[in-house]
C-alpha cells in the first residue's frame, strides 16, 4: 500500500493524491504522513488498532502507515458510541484512533489522529515482511452483524501490476474506506497514479456535487448509489457531469439501470465488477450487459479465482481472497465456498437474482425481491423501490414495498400504477403493502432487504 504512494511521490511529488472540497494532499505529503504513522506505531508498540470516522486523507495515511509497519488496521463504519463499543469488544481492539470526543470512555486506549499523523519522525522505518502485513476489513452488515475479514497486503496488491498508468484520472470515492469496495478503489487509484476525489459524507448528493465541482472523470459505486444519484440529477436539473467511466458493483445490477446510465453519460464506458470482502476481486465486465459472461465459470484448477453454479447459487474458489474470518480458523484457499448470491444461467450470461438471505418465504413459496424491484422501478414516477419481507400470521411473510416517489407525483395514482405493473406476477410475489417513504434503508450504499416487522 505504502509502496504505491511512495512510487508516485518519487516520480512526481506534487501530483494530487487526494482531493476534497476543503483542499488536497499530494503524493509526497501523503507518503510523509504514512511514514510518520509507521514510526509512531512502532514507537508506541501498537500491533493492531481500530479507526473511527476520519477524513479520507487521514484514513489513508493511517492505513498506509500501518501496512508499512506491519500493523493490522481496521476502520469501523461511522456509528454511535454503543455500536463502536460493541465492535471493540467483538474484535478485541484495545487501541482506538479517532477525533470524536464521544468515544473517549469506551474502555479502549484512545489516540487522536494527530498523535500518529502529526509526529515529527517521517523517516521510513524498516518495512515489515510482505507476508506479515495484515489488514482487517468489516463486512457491510446488510444481512446481519458485520464480520471481520482477515486479509494481508500481499494478496490485496496482487492485481495492481496490471493497472495502467493514468495520471489524469480523477476517481470519486463513493464507498466508505471501511468497505472492501472502497479499498479496491483506493488501490486502483494509487496503482494508476491517479487522484482520489473524496467528498464527505459519501452520499449521492455530495458525490454529485463533487463530480460537478472537482473534475471527477471516473466513478465506481453500488447500483443503489447510482439510482439515488440519477434521482438527484432529475430533481435539481443541473449539468450532467462529464464522466469517462461508470462502474457498478456490490449488488445485482438491473438491465434498466445500465440503460439509464448509458443514456445519461453517453461518453462514459460502463463496467460491472464482481467482488466481495471474502473473495477479493474477480474481474470486470465491460460489454454493458447485465451479469457476468459464462466464461468466468470453471476456469480450471490453476486459476486464482474460479466460479461455478451449484443449485442456483454462485460458488467461488479464491486464492486471492481472505485468510479467514476474525476469531475463526483459516480458510483453505483451494476450497469452494458459497457466495450467497442467487444466479441463473441465461444463454451466455450468468444473471444475478439477489441474495439467498433476501428470499421471502410466502406460505412456502420462495419470492426473490430483485425482479419485483426492477418492475416497480420501471414505473414512471418511481425514483427508488425496496422490496422486503414482513411477518404475517397466515403466510409467515408477505411481500412489502417501500417507494420513493419522484417530486410532484400523485401517490394514489402511482400506487395504482404499481399494482397494475405487478398484477401478472404470481400471487405470492405481488406486493401486499405499499408504503411511500422519503428514504430507503441502506447499509454501505446497498439496499437492506432483510425481513422487518414494520407496519
N, C-alpha and C positions, 0 to 999 in steps of 0.2 A: 504493500500500500504506500508506504513512505517512498519507496524507490520510484514509483510512478511520478510522484510530485517532484522529487529531487532531480529526476532526469530532465524535466522541463525547466526547473529552476536554474539548472546549469547551462542550458542552451538559450533560454530566453527569460531571464529572471523577472522582468516587468510584465510578462503576459498575465492577464487577469485569470485567476483560477476560480474564484467565487465572486459573484456579483449579487447584491441585494439593492433594495430601494435606498438603503442607508449608505452604501458605498461598495468598495470592492477590496479583495485581498489578492495580491499577486502570488504566483507560484513560489517566488523566493521568500516572501513573507510567510506563506503557509508552511513551507519546509522548515523555516526557522522556528515557527510555533511548535511544530511537531517534534523537533529536536529538544526544545525546552521541556515539553511534556515528557518525553522519554527520559531525560536526565532527572526530572523531578520524581517520576515514578520509581526509578532505580534508587534515588536518594532516600525516598520515603519507605522503601521496602514493600511497595504495593505490588501484588501479583494478580489481582483481579478487582474490578470496580464496576459500578453502575453509573450511568449518566442520565440525568433528567432535564429535559426542557431547555436546551441551549440553542443559540443561533447556529446556522449551518457551518459557518467558518470555525466556530469554537468546537462543535462536534467533530468536524473533520480533523482538526488539529489533535483532539484528544484520541480519536480512533487511530490516526496515522502514527502518533507518538507511541501509543500502546503497542501497535504492531511492530514498530521499530525496537521497542524494549522487550518484546515477547510477553507482554502483559495482556490478560484477557479483559477486553472492554465489552460492555453490554449497554446499549441505550434502551431505556424504557420509553413507552409512549407517554405523552402528556397525560397526567392523571391526578386525581385527588389524593391528598395525603394518605388516606386509609388504603387506597389501591396501591400506592407506592410502598407502603409498609408491608402489604401482603406479598408484593413481588420481592421485596428484600428478603422476607422470610423464606419464600418458596425457592429462591435461587441462591440463598446463603451469602448474600452480599453484605459485607460489613464496612465497605467504603462507598460513599455516595458523592459524586461530583455534581453540584447543582448551585445555581444562584438564587433559588427560591427560598425565601425565609420561612415559608410554611412547612418546610421539610426538615427543619433543624432538630426535631425531637422524636425521631423515629427509631432510635436505638443504633443507628449506623454512625460511623465516623464521617462527618460531612466536610468536604473540601470545596471551597469556591473555585471556579474555573481559573481565576487569576493566580491561584497558588500554583497551578500546573502550567497554564499557557503563558503566564506573565513572569516566569522565572528569569534569571539572568544568565543561565548556562545554556547557550544554544550550540555548543559543540556536539557533534554526533557521537553518541555513546557506541560502544561495541554492539553490533547488531546481533539480535538473537538468532539462533539457528533457524533455517527456513522451516524445519519440521517442528518447531516449538513456538509458533506464533498463533495462539488460539484466539478465537472470536466467538461470542455468543449472540445469536440472533433470536428474538422472540417472534413466534407466530402472531398473526393479527388477532386471533381470538374470535373470528366471525362465527365459529361453530362451538365455542366453549372457551375455557380459560386458556390464556397463552401458554405455550410450552417453550422451553429453552432449547434451541437447536445449536449443537456444538459444531463449529467449523474451524478450519485452520486456513491461514492466508495462502499457503502453498496450493491449496485446492481452489480457493476463491479467485486466484490470479491466473489460473491455467488458460483461460480464454483470451487474456489481454494481449498476448503477442500477435493475435490475428486482427486486432483493431487497427485500422489505417489512420495515419496522422490526419488531423482535421482541426487546425488551429483556429479557423474562423467560425466553427460551430458554437452555438450557444444553446445549451440544453436546459430546459425547465426542470426543476426538481419539484415534481407533483406528489411524490411519495415522501413519507417520513423517513429519516435516515435510520430509524429503528426497524424499518421493514427491509426484508431481503431485496425487494424490488428497488428500493431507494439505494441500497448498497450497490446493486448492479449498475444503476445509472451512474453513480459516483465513480466506479471503477472504469466504466466505458469512457467517461469524460476525461479522466486523468490519463488513461492509456492513449487517448487520441490527442492529448494536449489541448483540449477544448476548454470552454468556460461553462461553469455551472451557475445557472440563474436560480436563486433560492429565495422566493418570496416567503413571508411569514404573516399569518399562518398559511399552511399549504392547502388552501381550499380553492375550488374552481374560480371564485370571484377574484381572489388575489392572483391566481395563476393567469387569468385573462388580462388583468392589469399589467402583469409583468411581461406577458407576450407583447403587448402594445407599447410599453414604455422602455423595456430593457433589451429589445432586439432579439428575442428568442427566435431561433431558427428550427430547433428540434424539440419535440416534447413527447414524453412517454408517460402514460397514465392508465388507470383502470377504465374499463368501459363506463362504469358509473360516473367517474370523474368527467369523462368526455361528454356524457349525457348532460350533466349539470352545466358544464362549460358552454355547450351549444345552447342550452336554455337561457343562460346569462346573455349570450350574444343576441338571441332573438329578442330578449327583453329590453336590452339597452340600445340596440340599433347602432352600435359603434362600429368602427372599422374592423375588417377581418384581418387578423394577424397574418403576416406573410411567412407561413411555415413552409419549410422544405421537407420535414419528416414528421409523420404522425405515427406513434407506436402505441399499441394497446396490449395489455396483459393483466394477469391476476384473476380474471373471471372469464366465464364463457362469453364469447363475443357475437352478438346478433348480426346477421347479414344486413338488416336495415340500417344499423348504426354505421357499418362500414360504408354503405352507400351515402349516408348523410355526411360523413366526414370527407369523402371524396368530392361531393358537391360543394361543401363549404370551403375546403382547402384544395382547389384544383391543381395547384402547383406542387403539392406535397406528395411524397411517396408514403403509402400507408402499409404498415407492417404489424404483424402479430408476434408476440413472444409467449412461449410457454415455459414457465419457471416456477419453482417453489422453494421455500426455505430449506426443505429436507433434501431435495433432489438437485438443486442448482439449476442452471440454465440449460435448456435442451435445444436451443437454436431459435430461429425466427422464420416466419413465412412472409414473403413479400409480394405475393400474387394478388392480394386484395380480396381473396375469397375466405369465407368463414372456415374455421377449423384448421387441421393440420393435414398435410399430404400423407397418404398411406405409406409413403417411402420411409417415414420415421419408424415404422414397425419392423421388428425382427431384423435389426441391422447386423446381428452376428455377435459372437462371443468376444470379439476384440474391440467392440465399440465401447467408448467411455460411458455413453448413455444409450440405453436401448429401451424400447417400449413394446407392449403388447396389450391386447384387449382380452380380458377374462370376465365372462358373464356380464358384459356390458359396462365394465369398469376398466379404466386405464391403469395398467401396472407399469412400473419403471424399475430398471436396474441401473444404478448410477455409481460410477467410480469417481465422480467429481462432486458428489454431494456431501451431506453432513457426515460427521463421525458418529453421531448418535444424539439422543435427547439428554438434556441435563438430568443427572440422577439415575440414568438407566444404562445398561451395558452397551458397549459399542456395537454398531451395526456391521453386518457383513456386506462389504462393498459388492460382492457378487450375488447378493440375494435379491430376489424380485419382491417389490413391495407395492401394495395398492396405494393409489393416489387419492382416492375418494371422489374422483371425477367420473361421472356417468358419461359414456360416449356411445356413438353409433357410427358404423362404417356405412357411408353413402357414396357408392362409386369409388372415386379416387380420393375421398376425403374422410378424415376422422372428425366427426362433429361432436361438440360438447353439448350435453343436455342438462348440466347442473351438477351439484354435489350430492353424494349419497345421503349426507346428513340433512339435506334440504327437502327430501322426499316427504310428501304429505300423505299419510295413510287415512283415506276417507272410506270408512266402512270396509276395509280390506283392499280397496283399490289404491294403487300407488300413483300419486299425481306429482309430476315434476313442475316446479314453479316457472322455470325459464320460458318454455313455449307460451305460457299464458301471459307472462310479462311482455314478451315480444309482440303478441297480438294486441294487447291493450296499449302498448306504447305507440303502435301504428295508428291509433285513433286520433284524428285531428283534435287538438286542444289538450292532449296529454303531454306534459313535459317529462314526467317520471312516473314509474309504476313499481310497486313492490308487492309480490305475492308471497304469502306465508301461511302456515297452518295455525288454526285457532281451535282450542279444545271444544268438543261438542259431546254432550252426554249420550246422544243417539248413535253417532257415527265414529266417535273417537276424535275426529277432527273435521273441520270444514276448510275450504279454500277462502282465505280472506285477502282483500286487496286494498292497498293504500295508493292514492293517486295525488300527485302534484299537478294541479291544473294550470294551463297557460294563463297569463294575466288576461282578465276580461271574459273568461269562459263562463258560460251558463252551466252551473254544476248539475242541475236536474237534467238538462239536455245532454250533457256529457255522460252522466250516469246511464241514461237510456242508450246512448251510442255504444258504450262499453258493453252493456248487456247484449245488445244486438250483435256486436263483434264476437261475442263468446257463445252465442246461442247454439252453434253447431258443435261445440265441444262435448265430450262425454259428460254425462250429468255430474259425476264426481268432480270434474275439473272446472265447472262453472263457478265463478266467484259468488259466494252466498252473502258476503259482506263487502260493501264498497264504501271506503271512508276517504274523504278529502283531507289532506294534510299539507302543512307548509313545507315540511322537510321529510326526507326519507332516512330511516335509521341506517347508518353506515358504520363500519369499523375498518380503518386502513383504506378508506376510499372504496370500499366494497359494500354492496348491499347485504344487510344481515337478514337472512330468510328463515332463521330457526323459529320454531313454534313459539307463539306468545299467548298470553291469557287476556290480551286487550279486548275491550268490548266496543 
